[in-house]
Amino acid sequence: MFEVAKLAGVSHQTVSRVINHSPDVSDATRAKVQKAIDQLGYRPSNSARALASHRSRTIGLIAGGQRFYGPISAISAIETMARQHGLFISVSMVHEALCTQVDFDDLCRTFDEMNVDAFIFLTPTDTMFSAACRAQIAQPRVIVTSTHGGLGVQDGLRLMKPADRKRVSVVGLDQWSAMADVMRVVAEYGHRSVLYFAGPKEWRDAATRLLSWNKLCAVNSVNSVTVQCETWDSSEAYRRMNHILDNIGRRG
């Protein structure tokens, strides 16, 4: 850093501000420092920056749903946004149905030893949502989940200490609007009777969608029969549909 400062004709504090994207540097000075960095091939030491700032600029991400498109695409989007803000994501994928509280806490301790600045928890199931709420961590946490399930969001937050609730944000996809879009399609085609194939009960997105769908059906006078699936595997829905069609055929 001192070599960069000497070549650019500025203080090492100014170089530090440029590296850390501080707004308190003029465009001309920033360009001059960046030119010196490029000429010298200087690369900041993340370890040194962490020691000086007491920040690792790293976020620990624990995610369930490793076999499915939705969670994987969410992780990709989070990682992209983090890089745009000069942050790093360290990811640990777990089986959403098998991850116990002990497993979850062990992962949090591992990330804590890495001095992560914050946590993001992708919690598709009630089991993971409960574990994320009960986790004993000092860092801020963002919990990505759905609004409904066996454990309500407010009930989950009450599992935390009052001080921890001040450092938590709960976010998720708008499943209610998504189901409203589905109902609009049903209405456009004039359908009044629908078979609804619901996702696994332990998945919070599935529970939220089903609740929303049933309310929309009541409002729009649509007769809906729920076919409860145990997995997200399309082959299961296919088998269940064939079974229903076979029964209809036998009954005439």
Phi, psi and omega in degrees: 000322181293326177294320178297316180299318181296315181294323182277346180073035179228175178280160179291336176295323178294319177300317180298319180295322178295314181298324183266014174059039177289140178284349185274041178223133180291157180299322181294316179293319179299317180295321180294317179293318180297323178297318178294320178300316181293320181295321183272350183065033184288137175233122181298145176272115179298325180295316180294319179296321180294319179295319183287321186261350185061027176227137179267348185057029181238138178246131176272126182241120175249124188225138170261172178082036186294345182264002191238151185297316185304302180299321181295318179293326177295317178298317179299317180294319179297316181296321178297314180295322180297315180298323179296338180253016177071027180246160180242148179244127172250120191250139171231119180264138180229162174282121189297336182263342186253352183286113179272172177298322179297315178300315183297315181295324178297318178296319179298320179295321178298315178294324180297323177293339176274001179060042177295149182276336183198170178236146167236128180243118172266109190239085184286340184244163177299322181301313181287323179297316178298316180297320180294323179287325183277346184303132181266090181228151180269338184283159172299150179226143172245123180254119178262115184203183178256165189287333186234159180167195178295334178239116180292159181300313181295323177296321178295317180296330179289347176285344181272159170291148181308321181294326181289330181297335180286346183244029181232142172232138178246123181228163178184173177287151179276083181293333181294315178293325179298317180289330175296324176295320178297317180297324178298321178295316179301316181294321180299325180273356177075020180285138178243348178232132187222139167265123181251117179269109184269145177287177183306137185301327184283350178274127185292324176300318180296318180295319180293317179298317182295317178299314179298316182298315181297322178292320179294321179296320179295318181291323186261010178055044177256130178275115184239133174249125183271129172254109186276118177264151181265343181223175174267005183291124182298333180294330177293314178298322179297316179296317181294321178296316178298322178297317179296316180295322177297319180294320178297319180296319181291328182274350181077000000 
